[in-house]
Amino acid sequence: MSGPDGGRLTNHNARRAAYWDVLRPAIGRPDLRMHDLRRTFATILFDAGASAPDVRATLGHSSLQAIERYSRAREGVALRPGAVLDQAPVASAKASGRGARGSPAVEMVQ
């Protein structure tokens, strides 16, 4: 990706091109940093199903360890839907006394 004049895209070029000093107060986030947007982008890539090597290459990190912080930020996101799904079959199986496909219900121990 190149900067506005064809050169290397840097934080300085990006801030200047986006009118960063005007934009941040206008959206009520005077504390927002360009790096915050980079982290958000990495999280969005992971949430969309991108692999760790693809996110690493996109962000230009030299190692997979450098992107661990982004994948750790998603751990809770992955657990919440799983907890909901874990509870749904148990509730319906207990109510009918039968499990999936008519088999006896198996109570899950948590």
C-alpha positions in Angstrom: 0.0 0.0 0.0 1.4 3.4 -0.9 1.0 6.9 0.6 -0.8 9.8 -1.0 2.2 10.7 -3.1 3.1 7.2 -4.1 5.6 6.7 -1.3 5.5 4.4 1.7 2.3 4.6 3.8 3.3 5.7 7.3 1.3 6.7 10.4 2.1 10.3 9.6 0.8 10.1 6.1 -2.4 8.3 7.2 -3.1 10.7 10.0 -2.6 13.7 7.6 -4.8 12.1 4.8 -7.6 11.4 7.2 -7.4 14.8 8.9 -6.8 12.8 12.1 -6.5 15.8 14.4 -9.9 17.1 13.2 -11.5 13.6 13.0 -10.8 12.4 16.6 -12.6 15.3 18.4 -15.4 15.3 15.8 -16.3 11.6 16.7 -15.8 12.3 20.4 -12.6 10.2 20.7 -9.7 12.6 21.2 -7.7 9.7 22.7 -8.1 7.4 19.6 -4.8 6.3 18.1 -4.0 4.9 14.7 -2.8 1.7 16.4 -6.2 1.3 18.0 -7.6 1.0 14.4 -4.9 -1.5 13.6 -5.9 -3.7 16.5 -9.6 -3.4 15.6 -8.8 -4.4 12.1 -6.9 -7.5 13.3 -9.8 -8.5 15.6 -12.3 -8.1 12.7 -10.1 -10.3 10.5 -10.1 -13.0 13.2 -13.8 -12.7 13.7 -14.4 -13.1 10.0 -12.5 -16.4 10.1 -9.1 -15.3 8.8 -6.2 -17.6 9.9 -3.5 -16.5 12.1 -0.8 -16.7 9.3 -3.1 -14.5 7.1 -3.6 -11.9 9.8 0.1 -11.9 10.5 0.9 -11.3 6.8 -1.7 -8.6 6.5 -0.4 -6.7 9.5 3.2 -7.3 8.5 4.2 -8.9 11.8 7.4 -11.1 11.7 6.0 -13.9 13.8 2.7 -15.5 14.9 3.6 -14.6 18.5 3.2 -11.0 17.6 -0.5 -11.4 16.9 -1.4 -13.5 19.9 -2.8 -10.4 21.7 -5.4 -10.1 19.1 -6.5 -13.7 19.2 -6.6 -13.6 23.0 -9.0 -10.7 22.9 -11.4 -13.0 21.0 -11.4 -15.8 23.6 -14.4 -14.6 25.5 -16.3 -14.0 22.2 -15.8 -17.6 21.2 -17.0 -19.0 24.6 -20.3 -17.1 24.9 -22.1 -18.6 21.9 -20.8 -22.0 22.9 -22.2 -21.7 26.4 -25.6 -20.8 24.9 -25.5 -23.8 22.6 -24.4 -26.1 25.4 -27.5 -25.2 27.4 -30.1 -25.4 24.7 -30.1 -29.2 24.0 -29.9 -30.0 27.7 -33.0 -28.0 28.5 -35.1 -29.7 25.7 -33.7 -33.1 26.4 -34.5 -32.8 30.2 -38.1 -31.6 29.4 -38.9 -34.6 27.2 -36.8 -37.2 29.0 -35.3 -38.0 25.6 -32.1 -36.9 23.9 -31.5 -36.2 20.3 -33.1 -38.7 17.8 -35.2 -40.3 20.5 -32.3 -41.6 22.6 -32.5 -41.4 26.4 -31.4 -38.0 27.6 -27.9 -37.7 28.9 -27.5 -35.1 31.6 -24.4 -32.9 31.1 -22.2 -32.4 34.1 -20.8 -28.9 34.3 
